[in-house]
Amino acid sequence: DLYLPMVINTWGFKQANEVAFMKLLHGGTAIDAVEVGCGFCEAMQCDGTVGYGGSPDENGETTLDAMIMDGKTMNVGAVGALRNVKNAVAVAKYVLKYTTHSFLVGSQATKFAIQMGFREESLSTKDSKNIWKNWQKDNCQPNFWINVVPNPRQSCGPYKPNYINNFNSIVNKFDSKNHDTIGMIAIDKDGNIAVATSTNGARHKIPGRVGDSPIIGAGGYAENGVGGAAATGDGDIIMRFLPSFKAVESLKAGLSPQESAEIAIKTIIKYYTEFVGGIVVVSANGIFGAACHGISKFPFSITRNDFPNTQVQEVNC
Ligand code: SD4
């Protein structure tokens, strides 16, 4: 195929795309490529917002969400709110490869990872501790819950029970400089499609919160012969619409990648006019599209057989 192999990711994670493309050039599968690409960002703390040391929750802890999907077999592995293990996408890969399950969460996902040989270590850093301390100073409203629930929890957060209505910080949170997710799609020369995502989620979330990234069809989706998609942005909203699944289904129905991306975002905007996020979509032959909302431009990284030097392109929102 003219355009294959290819790799695309949300935002300008250029090096991660290069690493993944290299993997494909050296005979790696699409699954291998997205695993090393997203793993690279976890290790490098891409933009300080993927991997350990970012997005501390209300208690100051960083937890990770990751997913990997094989469009050849439709096998999936995912972890949500993974604690104390850095290479979340690799743990997701172990769920895919060595279990019949699809999704493990929390401390028990950590336990699984340790049994599989992963190292247990704190995901906090000086930076994440500072982010948390500053936020506590500015936002602590310990009495907020008193009139809301029978047993008020001590909360410092913007995450009020009906926070959609009074949650203003999320609007400023996801932009082209400050975001928390890599979503990557790779297609190898044999046409195998894989997608992976990795994120430390949303800042100051309620402990236990899982975003869209590890949810199949929300953060990502892939099916051989059809295409793949990966979404980024306000995950609490994204997961209500399964935009990645919708985009791949739109490809299947004959729409172009660009049309499929736009339809997936449009449906969200119909209900959430303030939504902030974006999606990249690629068809099985390597043609790609992207759409976004709530920011001015959405950059994405793309490497393809016909332009093996990674480009960061952007789409207007
Ligand atoms: C989340 N979707 O957990 C992630 C955040 C993100 O760009 O994508 N930021 O809500």
Residues whose N, C-alpha, C, O or C-beta is under 5 A from the ligand:
A	BS01	SD4	F174 H179 D180 T181 T199 G201 A202 G211 D212 S213 T232 G233 D234 G235 D236
